[in-house]
Amino acid sequence: MPESKPQINETAYLALREKIISGELAPGAPLSERAICEELEVSRTPLREAIKMLAREGLVEISATRRARVASLSLDEAANMLTLLAALEGLSGEQACQKISAKDIAYLETLQAAMRVSHEQGDLAAYFDLNQRIHLEILRIADNKVLAEMFGNLNARLRHVRRRLNPTPGRWLQAVTEHEQILVYLKKGEGKKLRALMEDHLRNKTDVLLATMLEHGIVSVQRAG
């Protein structure tokens, strides 16, 4: 049944990708085809295709002997990724200002209000999910396919790190306040100011993110190889 093959490939790809970006499979962990095939109930051909797709995204490394493992990162590489991600977030904000509608603003206000409540209740998991939805919604409004693809790949590699963060009350309040200002700039269409703010919004967390990566063994001081 040739129609089912793309679905099987997609299933294998999405399942393995989620294991990597959730942190269930740690950086540097070998990918045993036999074990993964049994767990995901797929054959080796679609699994190998999924691994190749993940390698193109930078989530998997394939050696010269065709052994696959979860991609590792050095501290310098992680810092460079965060710098690039901050630039992409800023650009998405600037471009969203040019295209945002009243309906978009109303939806973002709804998400912002829910995120504010999660902060007041100390619900970090809910706050993180709403935070991500807001940033992804701004990216959608920007309507830049190339930007979205680059952002998606980088964000996937860093998502599980953000989930491990336990910000101080002061840092958390600062992040909420910055989000309020993001919405203000979107409403006013002040793209340049929004771009600078969204870049700083992530840069303000860079040191904490890198420290969290080191603490959990997600990055190494040595260059990945």
PyMOL CGO cylinders between C-alpha atoms (Angstrom):
from pymol import cmd
from pymol.cgo import CYLINDER

trace = [
    CYLINDER, 0.00, 0.00, 0.00, 2.17, 2.88, -1.23, 0.3, 1, 1, 1, 1, 1, 1,
    CYLINDER, 2.17, 2.88, -1.23, -0.20, 5.53, 0.17, 0.3, 1, 1, 1, 1, 1, 1,
    CYLINDER, -0.20, 5.53, 0.17, 0.70, 4.60, 3.75, 0.3, 1, 1, 1, 1, 1, 1,
    CYLINDER, 0.70, 4.60, 3.75, 4.46, 4.95, 3.42, 0.3, 1, 1, 1, 1, 1, 1,
    CYLINDER, 4.46, 4.95, 3.42, 4.64, 8.77, 3.75, 0.3, 1, 1, 1, 1, 1, 1,
    CYLINDER, 4.64, 8.77, 3.75, 2.47, 8.55, 6.88, 0.3, 1, 1, 1, 1, 1, 1,
    CYLINDER, 2.47, 8.55, 6.88, 4.78, 5.96, 8.41, 0.3, 1, 1, 1, 1, 1, 1,
    CYLINDER, 4.78, 5.96, 8.41, 7.79, 8.14, 7.58, 0.3, 1, 1, 1, 1, 1, 1,
    CYLINDER, 7.79, 8.14, 7.58, 6.10, 11.17, 9.12, 0.3, 1, 1, 1, 1, 1, 1,
    CYLINDER, 6.10, 11.17, 9.12, 5.19, 9.21, 12.24, 0.3, 1, 1, 1, 1, 1, 1,
    CYLINDER, 5.19, 9.21, 12.24, 8.74, 7.99, 12.73, 0.3, 1, 1, 1, 1, 1, 1,
    CYLINDER, 8.74, 7.99, 12.73, 10.15, 11.44, 12.09, 0.3, 1, 1, 1, 1, 1, 1,
    CYLINDER, 10.15, 11.44, 12.09, 7.80, 13.25, 14.49, 0.3, 1, 1, 1, 1, 1, 1,
    CYLINDER, 7.80, 13.25, 14.49, 8.14, 10.66, 17.26, 0.3, 1, 1, 1, 1, 1, 1,
    CYLINDER, 8.14, 10.66, 17.26, 11.93, 10.62, 17.15, 0.3, 1, 1, 1, 1, 1, 1,
    CYLINDER, 11.93, 10.62, 17.15, 12.10, 14.40, 16.84, 0.3, 1, 1, 1, 1, 1, 1,
    CYLINDER, 12.10, 14.40, 16.84, 9.95, 14.83, 19.94, 0.3, 1, 1, 1, 1, 1, 1,
    CYLINDER, 9.95, 14.83, 19.94, 12.19, 12.46, 21.92, 0.3, 1, 1, 1, 1, 1, 1,
    CYLINDER, 12.19, 12.46, 21.92, 15.18, 14.61, 21.02, 0.3, 1, 1, 1, 1, 1, 1,
    CYLINDER, 15.18, 14.61, 21.02, 13.74, 18.08, 21.57, 0.3, 1, 1, 1, 1, 1, 1,
    CYLINDER, 13.74, 18.08, 21.57, 12.02, 17.01, 24.81, 0.3, 1, 1, 1, 1, 1, 1,
    CYLINDER, 12.02, 17.01, 24.81, 15.39, 15.88, 26.18, 0.3, 1, 1, 1, 1, 1, 1,
    CYLINDER, 15.39, 15.88, 26.18, 14.29, 12.25, 26.50, 0.3, 1, 1, 1, 1, 1, 1,
    CYLINDER, 14.29, 12.25, 26.50, 17.22, 11.41, 24.22, 0.3, 1, 1, 1, 1, 1, 1,
    CYLINDER, 17.22, 11.41, 24.22, 20.23, 13.30, 25.50, 0.3, 1, 1, 1, 1, 1, 1,
    CYLINDER, 20.23, 13.30, 25.50, 22.87, 14.99, 23.33, 0.3, 1, 1, 1, 1, 1, 1,
    CYLINDER, 22.87, 14.99, 23.33, 25.43, 12.45, 22.19, 0.3, 1, 1, 1, 1, 1, 1,
    CYLINDER, 25.43, 12.45, 22.19, 23.12, 9.49, 22.79, 0.3, 1, 1, 1, 1, 1, 1,
    CYLINDER, 23.12, 9.49, 22.79, 23.50, 6.79, 20.12, 0.3, 1, 1, 1, 1, 1, 1,
    CYLINDER, 23.50, 6.79, 20.12, 20.41, 5.96, 18.07, 0.3, 1, 1, 1, 1, 1, 1,
    CYLINDER, 20.41, 5.96, 18.07, 19.94, 2.21, 17.95, 0.3, 1, 1, 1, 1, 1, 1,
    CYLINDER, 19.94, 2.21, 17.95, 17.92, 1.44, 14.82, 0.3, 1, 1, 1, 1, 1, 1,
    CYLINDER, 17.92, 1.44, 14.82, 16.77, -1.89, 16.18, 0.3, 1, 1, 1, 1, 1, 1,
    CYLINDER, 16.77, -1.89, 16.18, 15.55, -0.50, 19.50, 0.3, 1, 1, 1, 1, 1, 1,
    CYLINDER, 15.55, -0.50, 19.50, 13.85, 2.51, 17.92, 0.3, 1, 1, 1, 1, 1, 1,
    CYLINDER, 13.85, 2.51, 17.92, 12.18, 0.40, 15.23, 0.3, 1, 1, 1, 1, 1, 1,
    CYLINDER, 12.18, 0.40, 15.23, 10.72, -1.85, 17.92, 0.3, 1, 1, 1, 1, 1, 1,
    CYLINDER, 10.72, -1.85, 17.92, 9.57, 1.06, 20.06, 0.3, 1, 1, 1, 1, 1, 1,
    CYLINDER, 9.57, 1.06, 20.06, 7.99, 3.04, 17.22, 0.3, 1, 1, 1, 1, 1, 1,
    CYLINDER, 7.99, 3.04, 17.22, 6.80, -0.07, 15.37, 0.3, 1, 1, 1, 1, 1, 1,
    CYLINDER, 6.80, -0.07, 15.37, 8.31, 0.97, 12.04, 0.3, 1, 1, 1, 1, 1, 1,
    CYLINDER, 8.31, 0.97, 12.04, 10.70, -0.72, 9.66, 0.3, 1, 1, 1, 1, 1, 1,
    CYLINDER, 10.70, -0.72, 9.66, 14.29, 0.40, 9.15, 0.3, 1, 1, 1, 1, 1, 1,
    CYLINDER, 14.29, 0.40, 9.15, 13.72, 2.14, 5.82, 0.3, 1, 1, 1, 1, 1, 1,
    CYLINDER, 13.72, 2.14, 5.82, 11.31, 4.83, 7.11, 0.3, 1, 1, 1, 1, 1, 1,
    CYLINDER, 11.31, 4.83, 7.11, 13.38, 5.19, 10.28, 0.3, 1, 1, 1, 1, 1, 1,
    CYLINDER, 13.38, 5.19, 10.28, 16.55, 5.84, 8.30, 0.3, 1, 1, 1, 1, 1, 1,
    CYLINDER, 16.55, 5.84, 8.30, 14.71, 8.43, 6.26, 0.3, 1, 1, 1, 1, 1, 1,
    CYLINDER, 14.71, 8.43, 6.26, 13.51, 10.09, 9.46, 0.3, 1, 1, 1, 1, 1, 1,
    CYLINDER, 13.51, 10.09, 9.46, 17.08, 10.14, 10.80, 0.3, 1, 1, 1, 1, 1, 1,
    CYLINDER, 17.08, 10.14, 10.80, 18.30, 11.77, 7.59, 0.3, 1, 1, 1, 1, 1, 1,
    CYLINDER, 18.30, 11.77, 7.59, 15.61, 14.45, 7.91, 0.3, 1, 1, 1, 1, 1, 1,
    CYLINDER, 15.61, 14.45, 7.91, 16.63, 15.11, 11.51, 0.3, 1, 1, 1, 1, 1, 1,
    CYLINDER, 16.63, 15.11, 11.51, 20.29, 15.29, 10.47, 0.3, 1, 1, 1, 1, 1, 1,
    CYLINDER, 20.29, 15.29, 10.47, 19.39, 18.01, 7.96, 0.3, 1, 1, 1, 1, 1, 1,
    CYLINDER, 19.39, 18.01, 7.96, 17.79, 19.93, 10.82, 0.3, 1, 1, 1, 1, 1, 1,
    CYLINDER, 17.79, 19.93, 10.82, 20.93, 19.60, 12.94, 0.3, 1, 1, 1, 1, 1, 1,
    CYLINDER, 20.93, 19.60, 12.94, 19.26, 17.41, 15.57, 0.3, 1, 1, 1, 1, 1, 1,
    CYLINDER, 19.26, 17.41, 15.57, 21.15, 14.24, 14.62, 0.3, 1, 1, 1, 1, 1, 1,
    CYLINDER, 21.15, 14.24, 14.62, 24.75, 13.56, 13.62, 0.3, 1, 1, 1, 1, 1, 1,
    CYLINDER, 24.75, 13.56, 13.62, 25.65, 10.72, 11.23, 0.3, 1, 1, 1, 1, 1, 1,
    CYLINDER, 25.65, 10.72, 11.23, 29.24, 9.48, 11.29, 0.3, 1, 1, 1, 1, 1, 1,
    CYLINDER, 29.24, 9.48, 11.29, 31.33, 8.30, 8.34, 0.3, 1, 1, 1, 1, 1, 1,
    CYLINDER, 31.33, 8.30, 8.34, 30.43, 4.74, 9.35, 0.3, 1, 1, 1, 1, 1, 1,
    CYLINDER, 30.43, 4.74, 9.35, 26.71, 5.74, 9.19, 0.3, 1, 1, 1, 1, 1, 1,
    CYLINDER, 26.71, 5.74, 9.19, 26.19, 5.51, 12.94, 0.3, 1, 1, 1, 1, 1, 1,
    CYLINDER, 26.19, 5.51, 12.94, 23.67, 8.05, 14.17, 0.3, 1, 1, 1, 1, 1, 1,
    CYLINDER, 23.67, 8.05, 14.17, 23.56, 9.88, 17.46, 0.3, 1, 1, 1, 1, 1, 1,
    CYLINDER, 23.56, 9.88, 17.46, 21.75, 12.86, 18.94, 0.3, 1, 1, 1, 1, 1, 1,
    CYLINDER, 21.75, 12.86, 18.94, 23.69, 15.98, 17.99, 0.3, 1, 1, 1, 1, 1, 1,
    CYLINDER, 23.69, 15.98, 17.99, 26.02, 17.40, 20.63, 0.3, 1, 1, 1, 1, 1, 1,
    CYLINDER, 26.02, 17.40, 20.63, 26.75, 21.05, 21.25, 0.3, 1, 1, 1, 1, 1, 1,
    CYLINDER, 26.75, 21.05, 21.25, 29.71, 22.96, 22.60, 0.3, 1, 1, 1, 1, 1, 1,
    CYLINDER, 29.71, 22.96, 22.60, 29.16, 25.98, 24.81, 0.3, 1, 1, 1, 1, 1, 1,
    CYLINDER, 29.16, 25.98, 24.81, 30.33, 28.29, 22.03, 0.3, 1, 1, 1, 1, 1, 1,
    CYLINDER, 30.33, 28.29, 22.03, 27.96, 26.70, 19.51, 0.3, 1, 1, 1, 1, 1, 1,
    CYLINDER, 27.96, 26.70, 19.51, 25.05, 27.02, 21.92, 0.3, 1, 1, 1, 1, 1, 1,
    CYLINDER, 25.05, 27.02, 21.92, 25.88, 30.69, 22.52, 0.3, 1, 1, 1, 1, 1, 1,
    CYLINDER, 25.88, 30.69, 22.52, 25.98, 31.29, 18.75, 0.3, 1, 1, 1, 1, 1, 1,
    CYLINDER, 25.98, 31.29, 18.75, 22.61, 29.55, 18.35, 0.3, 1, 1, 1, 1, 1, 1,
    CYLINDER, 22.61, 29.55, 18.35, 21.06, 31.79, 21.01, 0.3, 1, 1, 1, 1, 1, 1,
    CYLINDER, 21.06, 31.79, 21.01, 22.50, 34.89, 19.36, 0.3, 1, 1, 1, 1, 1, 1,
    CYLINDER, 22.50, 34.89, 19.36, 21.01, 33.88, 16.02, 0.3, 1, 1, 1, 1, 1, 1,
    CYLINDER, 21.01, 33.88, 16.02, 17.67, 32.93, 17.58, 0.3, 1, 1, 1, 1, 1, 1,
    CYLINDER, 17.67, 32.93, 17.58, 17.48, 36.36, 19.25, 0.3, 1, 1, 1, 1, 1, 1,
    CYLINDER, 17.48, 36.36, 19.25, 18.09, 38.04, 15.88, 0.3, 1, 1, 1, 1, 1, 1,
    CYLINDER, 18.09, 38.04, 15.88, 15.39, 35.92, 14.24, 0.3, 1, 1, 1, 1, 1, 1,
    CYLINDER, 15.39, 35.92, 14.24, 12.89, 36.71, 16.99, 0.3, 1, 1, 1, 1, 1, 1,
    CYLINDER, 12.89, 36.71, 16.99, 13.60, 40.40, 16.57, 0.3, 1, 1, 1, 1, 1, 1,
    CYLINDER, 13.60, 40.40, 16.57, 13.13, 40.22, 12.83, 0.3, 1, 1, 1, 1, 1, 1,
    CYLINDER, 13.13, 40.22, 12.83, 9.88, 38.29, 13.20, 0.3, 1, 1, 1, 1, 1, 1,
    CYLINDER, 9.88, 38.29, 13.20, 8.56, 41.03, 15.48, 0.3, 1, 1, 1, 1, 1, 1,
    CYLINDER, 8.56, 41.03, 15.48, 9.51, 43.82, 13.07, 0.3, 1, 1, 1, 1, 1, 1,
    CYLINDER, 9.51, 43.82, 13.07, 7.89, 42.06, 10.13, 0.3, 1, 1, 1, 1, 1, 1,
    CYLINDER, 7.89, 42.06, 10.13, 4.79, 41.17, 12.15, 0.3, 1, 1, 1, 1, 1, 1,
    CYLINDER, 4.79, 41.17, 12.15, 4.27, 44.87, 12.86, 0.3, 1, 1, 1, 1, 1, 1,
    CYLINDER, 4.27, 44.87, 12.86, 3.81, 45.44, 9.14, 0.3, 1, 1, 1, 1, 1, 1,
    CYLINDER, 3.81, 45.44, 9.14, 1.15, 42.74, 8.73, 0.3, 1, 1, 1, 1, 1, 1,
    CYLINDER, 1.15, 42.74, 8.73, -0.71, 42.39, 12.02, 0.3, 1, 1, 1, 1, 1, 1,
    CYLINDER, -0.71, 42.39, 12.02, -4.51, 42.71, 12.03, 0.3, 1, 1, 1, 1, 1, 1,
    CYLINDER, -4.51, 42.71, 12.03, -7.01, 43.65, 14.72, 0.3, 1, 1, 1, 1, 1, 1,
    CYLINDER, -7.01, 43.65, 14.72, -7.97, 39.98, 14.96, 0.3, 1, 1, 1, 1, 1, 1,
    CYLINDER, -7.97, 39.98, 14.96, -4.34, 39.01, 15.53, 0.3, 1, 1, 1, 1, 1, 1,
    CYLINDER, -4.34, 39.01, 15.53, -3.97, 41.60, 18.27, 0.3, 1, 1, 1, 1, 1, 1,
    CYLINDER, -3.97, 41.60, 18.27, -7.13, 40.38, 20.02, 0.3, 1, 1, 1, 1, 1, 1,
    CYLINDER, -7.13, 40.38, 20.02, -5.82, 36.80, 20.00, 0.3, 1, 1, 1, 1, 1, 1,
    CYLINDER, -5.82, 36.80, 20.00, -2.41, 37.85, 21.32, 0.3, 1, 1, 1, 1, 1, 1,
    CYLINDER, -2.41, 37.85, 21.32, -4.14, 39.82, 24.09, 0.3, 1, 1, 1, 1, 1, 1,
    CYLINDER, -4.14, 39.82, 24.09, -6.01, 36.65, 25.07, 0.3, 1, 1, 1, 1, 1, 1,
    CYLINDER, -6.01, 36.65, 25.07, -2.77, 34.66, 25.23, 0.3, 1, 1, 1, 1, 1, 1,
    CYLINDER, -2.77, 34.66, 25.23, -1.04, 37.46, 27.13, 0.3, 1, 1, 1, 1, 1, 1,
    CYLINDER, -1.04, 37.46, 27.13, -3.83, 37.61, 29.72, 0.3, 1, 1, 1, 1, 1, 1,
    CYLINDER, -3.83, 37.61, 29.72, -3.65, 33.84, 30.25, 0.3, 1, 1, 1, 1, 1, 1,
    CYLINDER, -3.65, 33.84, 30.25, 0.14, 34.02, 30.57, 0.3, 1, 1, 1, 1, 1, 1,
    CYLINDER, 0.14, 34.02, 30.57, -0.18, 36.77, 33.15, 0.3, 1, 1, 1, 1, 1, 1,
    CYLINDER, -0.18, 36.77, 33.15, -2.51, 34.56, 35.20, 0.3, 1, 1, 1, 1, 1, 1,
    CYLINDER, -2.51, 34.56, 35.20, -0.08, 31.63, 35.01, 0.3, 1, 1, 1, 1, 1, 1,
    CYLINDER, -0.08, 31.63, 35.01, 2.65, 33.92, 36.34, 0.3, 1, 1, 1, 1, 1, 1,
    CYLINDER, 2.65, 33.92, 36.34, 0.44, 35.12, 39.19, 0.3, 1, 1, 1, 1, 1, 1,
    CYLINDER, 0.44, 35.12, 39.19, -0.34, 31.49, 40.07, 0.3, 1, 1, 1, 1, 1, 1,
    CYLINDER, -0.34, 31.49, 40.07, 3.30, 30.44, 39.84, 0.3, 1, 1, 1, 1, 1, 1,
    CYLINDER, 3.30, 30.44, 39.84, 2.48, 27.88, 37.14, 0.3, 1, 1, 1, 1, 1, 1,
    CYLINDER, 2.48, 27.88, 37.14, 5.77, 27.78, 35.25, 0.3, 1, 1, 1, 1, 1, 1,
    CYLINDER, 5.77, 27.78, 35.25, 4.76, 24.97, 32.86, 0.3, 1, 1, 1, 1, 1, 1,
    CYLINDER, 4.76, 24.97, 32.86, 1.62, 26.80, 31.73, 0.3, 1, 1, 1, 1, 1, 1,
    CYLINDER, 1.62, 26.80, 31.73, 3.56, 30.04, 31.49, 0.3, 1, 1, 1, 1, 1, 1,
    CYLINDER, 3.56, 30.04, 31.49, 6.18, 28.44, 29.26, 0.3, 1, 1, 1, 1, 1, 1,
    CYLINDER, 6.18, 28.44, 29.26, 3.58, 26.94, 26.91, 0.3, 1, 1, 1, 1, 1, 1,
    CYLINDER, 3.58, 26.94, 26.91, 1.73, 30.26, 26.57, 0.3, 1, 1, 1, 1, 1, 1,
    CYLINDER, 1.73, 30.26, 26.57, 5.00, 32.12, 26.10, 0.3, 1, 1, 1, 1, 1, 1,
    CYLINDER, 5.00, 32.12, 26.10, 5.92, 29.80, 23.23, 0.3, 1, 1, 1, 1, 1, 1,
    CYLINDER, 5.92, 29.80, 23.23, 2.46, 30.20, 21.67, 0.3, 1, 1, 1, 1, 1, 1,
    CYLINDER, 2.46, 30.20, 21.67, 2.84, 33.98, 21.69, 0.3, 1, 1, 1, 1, 1, 1,
    CYLINDER, 2.84, 33.98, 21.69, 6.25, 33.89, 20.02, 0.3, 1, 1, 1, 1, 1, 1,
    CYLINDER, 6.25, 33.89, 20.02, 5.06, 31.37, 17.44, 0.3, 1, 1, 1, 1, 1, 1,
    CYLINDER, 5.06, 31.37, 17.44, 1.97, 33.47, 16.74, 0.3, 1, 1, 1, 1, 1, 1,
    CYLINDER, 1.97, 33.47, 16.74, 4.16, 36.52, 16.09, 0.3, 1, 1, 1, 1, 1, 1,
    CYLINDER, 4.16, 36.52, 16.09, 6.26, 34.36, 13.78, 0.3, 1, 1, 1, 1, 1, 1,
    CYLINDER, 6.26, 34.36, 13.78, 3.10, 33.25, 11.93, 0.3, 1, 1, 1, 1, 1, 1,
    CYLINDER, 3.10, 33.25, 11.93, 1.95, 36.84, 11.52, 0.3, 1, 1, 1, 1, 1, 1,
    CYLINDER, 1.95, 36.84, 11.52, 5.37, 37.80, 10.10, 0.3, 1, 1, 1, 1, 1, 1,
    CYLINDER, 5.37, 37.80, 10.10, 4.60, 35.36, 7.26, 0.3, 1, 1, 1, 1, 1, 1,
    CYLINDER, 4.60, 35.36, 7.26, 8.22, 34.72, 6.27, 0.3, 1, 1, 1, 1, 1, 1,
    CYLINDER, 8.22, 34.72, 6.27, 8.71, 31.08, 5.27, 0.3, 1, 1, 1, 1, 1, 1,
    CYLINDER, 8.71, 31.08, 5.27, 12.52, 31.12, 5.34, 0.3, 1, 1, 1, 1, 1, 1,
    CYLINDER, 12.52, 31.12, 5.34, 12.58, 32.88, 8.70, 0.3, 1, 1, 1, 1, 1, 1,
    CYLINDER, 12.58, 32.88, 8.70, 10.04, 30.43, 10.11, 0.3, 1, 1, 1, 1, 1, 1,
    CYLINDER, 10.04, 30.43, 10.11, 12.09, 27.43, 8.98, 0.3, 1, 1, 1, 1, 1, 1,
    CYLINDER, 12.09, 27.43, 8.98, 15.32, 28.73, 10.50, 0.3, 1, 1, 1, 1, 1, 1,
    CYLINDER, 15.32, 28.73, 10.50, 13.56, 29.74, 13.69, 0.3, 1, 1, 1, 1, 1, 1,
    CYLINDER, 13.56, 29.74, 13.69, 11.80, 26.38, 13.98, 0.3, 1, 1, 1, 1, 1, 1,
    CYLINDER, 11.80, 26.38, 13.98, 15.02, 24.40, 13.72, 0.3, 1, 1, 1, 1, 1, 1,
    CYLINDER, 15.02, 24.40, 13.72, 16.85, 26.47, 16.31, 0.3, 1, 1, 1, 1, 1, 1,
    CYLINDER, 16.85, 26.47, 16.31, 13.88, 26.70, 18.65, 0.3, 1, 1, 1, 1, 1, 1,
    CYLINDER, 13.88, 26.70, 18.65, 13.43, 22.92, 18.55, 0.3, 1, 1, 1, 1, 1, 1,
    CYLINDER, 13.43, 22.92, 18.55, 17.01, 22.36, 19.69, 0.3, 1, 1, 1, 1, 1, 1,
    CYLINDER, 17.01, 22.36, 19.69, 16.57, 24.77, 22.60, 0.3, 1, 1, 1, 1, 1, 1,
    CYLINDER, 16.57, 24.77, 22.60, 12.97, 24.09, 23.65, 0.3, 1, 1, 1, 1, 1, 1,
    CYLINDER, 12.97, 24.09, 23.65, 13.76, 21.44, 26.26, 0.3, 1, 1, 1, 1, 1, 1,
    CYLINDER, 13.76, 21.44, 26.26, 16.40, 23.74, 27.78, 0.3, 1, 1, 1, 1, 1, 1,
    CYLINDER, 16.40, 23.74, 27.78, 13.84, 26.48, 28.28, 0.3, 1, 1, 1, 1, 1, 1,
    CYLINDER, 13.84, 26.48, 28.28, 11.53, 24.00, 29.97, 0.3, 1, 1, 1, 1, 1, 1,
    CYLINDER, 11.53, 24.00, 29.97, 14.22, 23.29, 32.57, 0.3, 1, 1, 1, 1, 1, 1,
    CYLINDER, 14.22, 23.29, 32.57, 14.61, 26.93, 33.54, 0.3, 1, 1, 1, 1, 1, 1,
    CYLINDER, 14.61, 26.93, 33.54, 13.59, 27.95, 37.04, 0.3, 1, 1, 1, 1, 1, 1,
    CYLINDER, 13.59, 27.95, 37.04, 13.78, 31.77, 36.91, 0.3, 1, 1, 1, 1, 1, 1,
    CYLINDER, 13.78, 31.77, 36.91, 14.12, 33.93, 40.00, 0.3, 1, 1, 1, 1, 1, 1,
    CYLINDER, 14.12, 33.93, 40.00, 11.02, 35.98, 40.87, 0.3, 1, 1, 1, 1, 1, 1,
    CYLINDER, 11.02, 35.98, 40.87, 12.77, 39.08, 39.59, 0.3, 1, 1, 1, 1, 1, 1,
    CYLINDER, 12.77, 39.08, 39.59, 13.73, 37.58, 36.24, 0.3, 1, 1, 1, 1, 1, 1,
    CYLINDER, 13.73, 37.58, 36.24, 10.29, 36.10, 35.77, 0.3, 1, 1, 1, 1, 1, 1,
    CYLINDER, 10.29, 36.10, 35.77, 8.57, 39.42, 36.45, 0.3, 1, 1, 1, 1, 1, 1,
    CYLINDER, 8.57, 39.42, 36.45, 10.97, 41.14, 34.05, 0.3, 1, 1, 1, 1, 1, 1,
    CYLINDER, 10.97, 41.14, 34.05, 10.04, 38.65, 31.31, 0.3, 1, 1, 1, 1, 1, 1,
    CYLINDER, 10.04, 38.65, 31.31, 6.31, 39.25, 31.89, 0.3, 1, 1, 1, 1, 1, 1,
    CYLINDER, 6.31, 39.25, 31.89, 6.83, 43.02, 31.78, 0.3, 1, 1, 1, 1, 1, 1,
    CYLINDER, 6.83, 43.02, 31.78, 8.78, 42.73, 28.52, 0.3, 1, 1, 1, 1, 1, 1,
    CYLINDER, 8.78, 42.73, 28.52, 5.92, 40.72, 27.03, 0.3, 1, 1, 1, 1, 1, 1,
    CYLINDER, 5.92, 40.72, 27.03, 3.49, 43.47, 27.95, 0.3, 1, 1, 1, 1, 1, 1,
    CYLINDER, 3.49, 43.47, 27.95, 5.70, 45.93, 26.09, 0.3, 1, 1, 1, 1, 1, 1,
    CYLINDER, 5.70, 45.93, 26.09, 5.95, 43.61, 23.08, 0.3, 1, 1, 1, 1, 1, 1,
    CYLINDER, 5.95, 43.61, 23.08, 2.18, 43.83, 22.75, 0.3, 1, 1, 1, 1, 1, 1,
    CYLINDER, 2.18, 43.83, 22.75, 2.26, 47.62, 23.05, 0.3, 1, 1, 1, 1, 1, 1,
    CYLINDER, 2.26, 47.62, 23.05, 4.75, 47.93, 20.19, 0.3, 1, 1, 1, 1, 1, 1,
    CYLINDER, 4.75, 47.93, 20.19, 2.74, 45.50, 18.06, 0.3, 1, 1, 1, 1, 1, 1,
    CYLINDER, 2.74, 45.50, 18.06, -0.39, 47.59, 18.55, 0.3, 1, 1, 1, 1, 1, 1,
    CYLINDER, -0.39, 47.59, 18.55, 1.45, 50.77, 17.63, 0.3, 1, 1, 1, 1, 1, 1,
    CYLINDER, 1.45, 50.77, 17.63, 3.26, 49.20, 14.69, 0.3, 1, 1, 1, 1, 1, 1,
    CYLINDER, 3.26, 49.20, 14.69, 6.64, 50.30, 16.05, 0.3, 1, 1, 1, 1, 1, 1,
    CYLINDER, 6.64, 50.30, 16.05, 8.70, 47.66, 14.29, 0.3, 1, 1, 1, 1, 1, 1,
    CYLINDER, 8.70, 47.66, 14.29, 12.22, 48.94, 15.04, 0.3, 1, 1, 1, 1, 1, 1,
    CYLINDER, 12.22, 48.94, 15.04, 11.51, 49.26, 18.77, 0.3, 1, 1, 1, 1, 1, 1,
    CYLINDER, 11.51, 49.26, 18.77, 9.87, 45.84, 18.83, 0.3, 1, 1, 1, 1, 1, 1,
    CYLINDER, 9.87, 45.84, 18.83, 12.82, 44.24, 17.05, 0.3, 1, 1, 1, 1, 1, 1,
    CYLINDER, 12.82, 44.24, 17.05, 15.26, 45.62, 19.61, 0.3, 1, 1, 1, 1, 1, 1,
    CYLINDER, 15.26, 45.62, 19.61, 13.05, 44.58, 22.52, 0.3, 1, 1, 1, 1, 1, 1,
    CYLINDER, 13.05, 44.58, 22.52, 12.53, 41.02, 21.28, 0.3, 1, 1, 1, 1, 1, 1,
    CYLINDER, 12.53, 41.02, 21.28, 16.25, 40.58, 20.70, 0.3, 1, 1, 1, 1, 1, 1,
    CYLINDER, 16.25, 40.58, 20.70, 16.99, 41.81, 24.23, 0.3, 1, 1, 1, 1, 1, 1,
    CYLINDER, 16.99, 41.81, 24.23, 14.14, 39.66, 25.60, 0.3, 1, 1, 1, 1, 1, 1,
    CYLINDER, 14.14, 39.66, 25.60, 16.11, 36.51, 24.74, 0.3, 1, 1, 1, 1, 1, 1,
    CYLINDER, 16.11, 36.51, 24.74, 19.58, 37.95, 25.31, 0.3, 1, 1, 1, 1, 1, 1,
    CYLINDER, 19.58, 37.95, 25.31, 18.59, 38.77, 28.90, 0.3, 1, 1, 1, 1, 1, 1,
    CYLINDER, 18.59, 38.77, 28.90, 18.19, 35.00, 29.47, 0.3, 1, 1, 1, 1, 1, 1,
    CYLINDER, 18.19, 35.00, 29.47, 21.26, 33.82, 27.55, 0.3, 1, 1, 1, 1, 1, 1,
    CYLINDER, 21.26, 33.82, 27.55, 23.57, 33.41, 30.55, 0.3, 1, 1, 1, 1, 1, 1,
    CYLINDER, 23.57, 33.41, 30.55, 20.92, 31.46, 32.47, 0.3, 1, 1, 1, 1, 1, 1,
    CYLINDER, 20.92, 31.46, 32.47, 20.18, 29.25, 29.46, 0.3, 1, 1, 1, 1, 1, 1,
    CYLINDER, 20.18, 29.25, 29.46, 23.86, 28.43, 28.95, 0.3, 1, 1, 1, 1, 1, 1,
    CYLINDER, 23.86, 28.43, 28.95, 24.33, 27.69, 32.65, 0.3, 1, 1, 1, 1, 1, 1,
    CYLINDER, 24.33, 27.69, 32.65, 21.29, 25.37, 32.55, 0.3, 1, 1, 1, 1, 1, 1,
    CYLINDER, 21.29, 25.37, 32.55, 22.73, 23.57, 29.52, 0.3, 1, 1, 1, 1, 1, 1,
    CYLINDER, 22.73, 23.57, 29.52, 26.03, 23.01, 31.34, 0.3, 1, 1, 1, 1, 1, 1,
    CYLINDER, 26.03, 23.01, 31.34, 24.28, 21.87, 34.51, 0.3, 1, 1, 1, 1, 1, 1,
    CYLINDER, 24.28, 21.87, 34.51, 22.27, 19.22, 32.66, 0.3, 1, 1, 1, 1, 1, 1,
    CYLINDER, 22.27, 19.22, 32.66, 25.09, 18.11, 30.36, 0.3, 1, 1, 1, 1, 1, 1,
    CYLINDER, 25.09, 18.11, 30.36, 23.34, 19.44, 27.26, 0.3, 1, 1, 1, 1, 1, 1,
    CYLINDER, 23.34, 19.44, 27.26, 26.50, 21.23, 26.16, 0.3, 1, 1, 1, 1, 1, 1,
    CYLINDER, 26.50, 21.23, 26.16, 30.19, 20.69, 26.81, 0.3, 1, 1, 1, 1, 1, 1,
    CYLINDER, 30.19, 20.69, 26.81, 32.94, 23.23, 27.27, 0.3, 1, 1, 1, 1, 1, 1,
    CYLINDER, 32.94, 23.23, 27.27, 34.90, 21.50, 24.50, 0.3, 1, 1, 1, 1, 1, 1,
    CYLINDER, 34.90, 21.50, 24.50, 33.94, 21.95, 20.87, 0.3, 1, 1, 1, 1, 1, 1,
    CYLINDER, 33.94, 21.95, 20.87, 31.50, 19.28, 19.70, 0.3, 1, 1, 1, 1, 1, 1,
    CYLINDER, 31.50, 19.28, 19.70, 33.01, 16.84, 17.26, 0.3, 1, 1, 1, 1, 1, 1,
]
cmd.load_cgo(trace, "trace")
